[in-house]
């Protein structure tokens, strides 16, 4: 399976798609218009090993709710991601049994390498 979870309004996601030269064979899911299901999140978790790694601590709601001063557990990260799309660290590429999370230079390079050798 080749899929990416992203936000269509996110300029960083758009830039990354251009940078990695995203092929048509990769299914795109805009998480704002098509919410992540519990099953999809479970798939991401099975590849990443933690909900925290999928969680964006840069989301505005994270700051507004003062979540950094709370002792969040894996279940909390899971529930927050399912509650609101901005809590997902974007983009999330799931490519043939591998997962690439976020927009770091290292991650983008790894995605490029995986897609184009």
N, C-alpha and C positions, 0 to 999 in steps of 0.2 A: 504494500500500500504506500502511495505517495500522497501525503496530505499536508496542508499548512493551515493553521489556525491563526487568524490575523484580524486586524481592524482596518477597514477600508478608509477610514478618516485619518489613519496614522501615517504621517509623512515618512517616519523611519521605516515602517513596513514597506511602503512604496519604494523607497530608496534601496532597501535590501533586495526586493524582487528584481529591480533593474540590475543591481550589482551581481546577483547570482544567475541572472539570465534565466528566470524561472520558466521551465518548459510547460507546455500545455498539458502534459501528462500528470502534472501535480494538481490535485483537487484542492481548491481554495474554499475555506469556510470563514466568512465574515462573522465574527462572534457577536457583533452588535445586532445583526439582523437574523442570525441563526444561532441561538444560544447553545452553549456546550451542554451536552447531556451528561448525566452521571456516568453512563457507560463510556463515553468518549474520554472523560476525565480519568476514569479507572484505567483505560488503555494507556494514557499518557503516564499515569502513575506507575504502571507495570514496567515501563521503559525507563523512567527517570529515577524511580526508587524513593521519591519523596514528593509530597504535595508542596512543601516549602520551596523546593527548587522550581516549581511551576508558578509560584506566587510572586507578584510584583509589589515590592515595597516602595515603588515610586508612584503608585496609584494615588490620586488626590484623596480618595476615600480613606486610604490608609492613614494619611496625615489628619484628615478631618475627624476621624473617629479615634484618633490618638492610639492606634493599635500597637505602635512600637513600644508603648509602656505597658502592654498587656502580655501575659505569658501565654503565647499562642502554641497550641499543639497541632499535630498533623491533621487531626479531624477538623480543627478550626480553619486551617488553610484550605482544606477541601471544601468546607461549607461556604467560605467566603468567595472562593472562585466560582462555585455554582450559583451563588447569590447575585454576583455582579461581574460582568465581563471584564471590567477594568482591572480586576485583581489577577488576571492571567498575565504572566510575563510573556510578552509577544515579540516576534512571532514564534510559534511552536511548529517546527517541521517534524513530521513523522515520515521517515523515508526508509522503507523496506526493513522494518524492525529496529531502526535506530531513531533516537530523538535528539533534536537540536533545539535548545530553548534560549530565547532572548536575542539581543541585538549586539552582543559584544563582537569585536573584530575577529576574535578566535572562532566564535560560533559561525559567523558569516563565512569565514574562510573554509571551515569544515563542511558547511552546506554546499559551497561551490565545488569543493573537491569531490564530495559524494555524488553530486548531480552530473558533473562533467569530467570526472577522473582527474 
